[in-house]
Amino acid sequence: MTGTLFKGYSTPGGIRGTCHYTEQGLKWHIFRCDYGSGQLPYSYQMDELGRDAASIEAIAQEKALVASHYAIFEEQFLAKRVQSRQGSKGDRSR
């Protein structure tokens, strides 16, 4: 199943994406999920998985959802940092 491409998951915002699966060993699996024109953080599974496509696809969808939530959190965190830096400079026009 190495190199398997699963299509059709959706991010919380409703964007359709794909998830690439690579098996590195019995207990080492990598899921790389993409959405639109972006890429979500890689996700790893360090447990033995079922050998059938349905089992791996279910985990791929779960990993895609977790990765998209993480990406949204990171984006919001960075936006808050930018806003706080802009706000701390104060209004110098007065």
N, C-alpha and C positions, 0 to 999 in steps of 0.2 A: 504494500500500500504506500510505500515511500513515494513522495512527489505527487500525491493525490491532491486534486483541486476540488474543493467543495464550493458550490455556488449557491447563492440564494439566501444568505442570512441578511437580516436587517439591523442597522444600528438603532439606538433609541430614537434618533431623529427621522427614522424611516428611510435612510439611505441604504440601498442594496449593496452588497459586497461579496467578496470571495475569501476563502480561507485555504491556504496552502499547508499541507501536512507533510512532515518529513519524519520518518522513524530513524533514530540514531542507534537504537538498541531496544531490547525488551522493555526497559524501564526508562527510556529517554526519548521523548517525543517533542517536536517543535511545531507550533502553529503560528503561521504568519498571515494575518488578516489584513485585507485591503478594503477600502470603501471609496467609491467615487474615484477621485484622483489622489487620495491620501493613503497612508499606511498606518495601521495601529501598532502599538508596541508588540513585540514578539511575546508569545506565551509558551511556557514549557509545562510538560506533564512528566513527572518522574515516578509513575506507577505503571504497572502492566495494564495494557488496554485490551479490550476484546479485539480479535483479529478480523472481525467483519466490518464492512463499510458503514453499516448503520450505527454501530457503537462509536466508531471514530467520528462520524459525522455529528452525532449528538454532542460529543465533547468539543468538536470544532465550533459548533454553534454557541456552546456555553463559553468557550474561550473568547470568541468574537464579542460576545456581549460584555464580558468582564473587561476586555481590552478597550472597548468603546467607552464604557463608563470611566475607566482610568484616564483615557484621552480627554474626555469632557472635563473631568476634575482638574487635570493638569492645565488645560486651556483656561479654565476659570481662575485657577490659582495664579497663573501668569498675568491674566488680565487685571486681577486685584493688585498685584505687585506694581504693574505699570501705573495704575490709577493712583496708588498710594505715593509713588515717586513723583508723579505730576502734581498731586495735591500738596506734598510736603514742600515744594518749591515756593508755594504761595503766589499770590497775585501781585506782581511787581509793577503793574500799570498804575497803581494809586500813588 
